[in-house]
Amino acid sequence: MTLENLTLIFGACLFVIGVTGALVRRNAVVILMSIELILNGVNVTFVTFSHVYGDIGGQMMAIFVMVVAAAEAAVGLAIIIALFKRRPTVNVDEFQVLKW
Amino acid sequence: MSLVLPFLFAVLGIGSAVMVVLKREAMQGALFLIVTLFSVAAIYLFLHAEFLAAVQIIIYAGAIMVLIIFVIQLIGTDSSAGRINNAQTPIAVGAAALLLIQLGILAARSLPSFNGNGPAADSGLGKTLMFSTALFTKFIFPFEIASVLLLVAVIGTVILAQKKGVRE
């Protein structure tokens, strides 16, 4: 097993743990944190392949993913706070207005 | 190179990621997520991505996580949202296990280009000079788009957080 194998498996595990957390948890902030885990798993994969091929493009992609993650975390948290003002809960099961 | 240190950091990262998902309190999950982000930064250091490791600690663990902790403190504890076992748990865990097996098979397969040495140590791959040269010449267009994206995110956040709430 080389270093690249290890970091690829690490990225895959982070991704899968993040997906499980986003599906299972009911707290909106914890779902957001699980999405951050997903993005970190993807970043690790990008940086691993940048290391394999000696190409800076993978790290570039990773930093743009970080920028998007920052913007998305800010807007997502603003949405959560706006929802919390309406009804004092962050349980996503309670917000069913859009459900058909 | 020896795989002991990367393996230790990977185990630390995966362990704290599992704790993020399993912990009932959001605040404890946020602290474990900070540990995960630091272990990912350590893995970046092994992968010749030094600038990215610094950016990860400053931006991810330093700005995004502080924002999330602010919001967790503002919201307080929500006991109803702490439940982990609900109707979707078996399906989610089954699908996640399947995905992990698929990704694990892919990741454990050694491509011919995995020689374990990576780029030359003096090629300057992850150092600031090559990173910034690429960012401002080859990737200038995504860089400008990213700044527009951040501006839009700031405007959106300010509008969403207004005192009167969003106009009906």
Interface residues (C-beta under 8 A of the other chain):
Chain A: M1 T2 L3 E4 N5 L6 T7 L8 I9 F10 G11 A12 C13 L14 F15 V16 I17 G18 V19 T20 G21 L23 V24 R25 R26 N27 A28 V29 V30 L32 M33 S34 E36 L37 N40 N43 V44 V47 T48 S50 H51 V52 Y53 G54 I56 G57 Q59 M60 A62 I63 F64 M66 V67 V68 A69 A70 A71 E72 A73 A74 V75 L77 A78 I79 I80 I81 A82 F84 K85 R86 T89 V90 N91 V92 D93 E94
Chain B: M1 L3 P6 F7 A10 G13 I14 A17 V18 V20 V21 A26 G29 A30 L33 T36 L37 V40 I43 Y44 F46 L47 H48 A49 F51 L52 V55 Q56 I59 Y60 A63 I64 L67 I68 V71 I72 L74 I75 D78 S80 A81 G82 R83 I84 N86 Q88 T89 I91 A92 V93 A95 A96 L99 L100 L103 G104 L106 A107 A108 S110 L111 S113 F114 N115 G116 G118 P119 S123 L125 G126 M130 F131 A134 L135 K138 F139 P142 A146 L149 L150 V152 A153 V154 G156 T157 L160 A161 G165 V166
